[in-house]
């Protein structure tokens, strides 16, 4: 089975429509439709009832959610853990949003390498929503995000507070604004 089929299925479930899943996965809606048809063909059952309002799971689709999550989690665990770089006994997976990577994530990675030298580092740069989903699935060990979510077993620590300032032309006498 193609793991992208399971990922596509789960994105449709999360967002409720093929169009939203296509946007999230950065592919065309035609590609999403083809993936769904291929998956349904491989499983020999209809997973969604599609209409103008979106996509609703069938009973078989609801049952497949558990299996799709397990497939993706297992694949991500294998991808994460294999192969282990020579000279290391474990891999630490961290992620960060693009705007937090330089210098924050890079300096954090340097500190981690000094403090735990037997661990290789694997870093991912993604949007906050994807990073949080990867944390939830156990694909990432830690992540730097702007908007954390809170759920049991998740430890959230504020690392810094940014002050964003509006800079304007003196010719426009608006009040000094903090965002």
N, C-alpha and C positions, 0 to 999 in steps of 0.2 A: 504494500500500500504506500502511496505517495503521502508523505507527512504534510505536504502543503494542502492536500484535500481535507485533512482533519483540521488544520489551522483555519482554512477557509470556512468550513462548517461552523467552527466555534465563533468566528467573527460575525457570521450571519446571525447566530444565536444571540450574541452580545448586543448587536445593533438593531436586530429586528428586520433588516432588509438587505437585499443583495446589493443595492446601490450604495448603502452606507458601508457595507463590508468592502466593496470595491474601492471606495475612497480611502478607507483605513489601510487596505493592503496595497494601495497604489497600483491597481490594475483596472482594466475595463470591466464593466458589468457583464459583457459578453464572456470574458475569461472566467468570471465568478460562476456564471450560468453553466459553462462547460465543465468546470470543476465539480459543481453540484451534480450534474448529470453523470459524470464519470463515477463519482462516489456512490450515487444511488444505483448505478449499474453494477458496480463491484459488490455492493451489499445486497442487491436484489430486492430493494425496498425503497419506497418513497419516504424521504425524510422531512420535506417541507410541503406545505400547501401555500402556493404563491398567488398573490393578487396585487392590485394596485396599492393597497395599504402596506404591503411588505411581505414577510415570510413568517408563517406560523408553523411550529413543529407538529409533526404527526406523532402518534404514539411511538412508532419506531424511531423517529427523530429524537424524542425525549429519552428513550432508552440509550440511544447512541451517544448522547452528551457525555455520559460517564466514560465510555470507551474512548471517545475522541480526546478527552482530557488526559486519560491515562497514556494514550499513544504519544501525545505531544510532550507530556511530562517525562516519559521514559526516553524519548528521542533527545530531548534537551539535556537530560542527565547524562546520557551517553556522550553527546557532543561536548558537554561541559567537562567531563572527566577523562576523556580519551583524546589524544595520547597525553600522558603526563611528560612535561619537558624533562630532559636528562638532568640529574642533580637535584631534583625537587621531589618532595614526598607528598605534596598536596597542592591544589590550585585554589586560590581565592578569587571569586568572581565578583567584580564590582562594576557599577554602572553610573553614569551621570548624564544630566541634560547637557546639551551642546554648550550653552552659555556658562555652565559651571565647570567645564573641563579645564580651561586654562585661566588662571593658574591653580585653582582650588583642587580639582581632581588629580592633577599632575603632582602637586606637592603632597597630597594625601597618599598617592601611590608610592612616592619616594619614602615617606615615613613608614608605610606598611612594609616595604622591602627591607628597611633597616631593622624594624622591630620583629619581624617574622621571616628570617632569611631562607628558611626551608620551603617556603611557599612561592609558587609561581603566581603571577598576577595575570588575570585575563580581564580586560576592560571593554565595556560596551558603551557606546554613545547612542542614546535614543531619547524620545520624548518621555515626559514624566509618567504618563499613563502606561506606556509599555514597560517602563522600568518597574513600576509598582506591580504590574501583572507578573513580570518575571520574578520579582521577590516573592510574590504569593505562591507561584509555582515551584519555588526553590531553585530556580535557574541562577539567580543572583544571590550572593551572600549579603551585600550591602549596596546602597545607591544614594547618590546625591540628587535630590529633587527639590523643587520650589514648593510644591503643594503635596505634602504627604497625606496618605490616608491612614486611618487608625483602625486596626483590627487586632484581635487577641494574638499573642506571640510575636507581635511586631514592636520593636523598640525604636522609638523616634526621638532623635536629639537635634536640637537647633544648633547648627554649627556657626552660623553668622547671621547678622541682620544687615540688610542693605538699605541705604537711604538713596532713593532715586530723586533727582532734582530736575525740574523743568528749567531749561535755559531758553531765554527768549531775547528778542531784539529790544533795546531800550526804548525804541519808538512806540512800543506797545505797552502801556503801563498797566499790565495785569498784575494782580497780587502775586507775591512769591508763593509758589505752589509746591507742596511735597506730594509725591504720588505714593 
